């Protein structure tokens, strides 16, 4: 399997899943958007930046990156892409 990449919703930085987990990236439980440790620590009032949470003015409900959930999501995306060809 190819390396899985994640993107920070704050600064748009890309990282491999392995690197993101090692450096403490988080994921919002409400919207599943990922955020790097730097952006998470500097969020204004800990408000989530995603298009799903922002209109509701939700605070980010951050958890450590769940690797199994991200990998399953990537496998589904790749499967859909292959079926559409």
Number of C-alpha atoms within 10 A of each C-alpha: 5 4 9 14 15 20 17 21 19 19 11 12 11 14 18 13 20 14 13 23 16 10 13 15 23 24 21 20 14 15 15 18 23 24 28 24 15 14 16 22 10 10 14 11 8 15 16 27 21 18 11 14 17 13 10 10 11 15 17 24 15 19 14 14 23 13 14 9 11 16 16 11 12 14 14 12 11 12 11 11 10 9 7 7 5
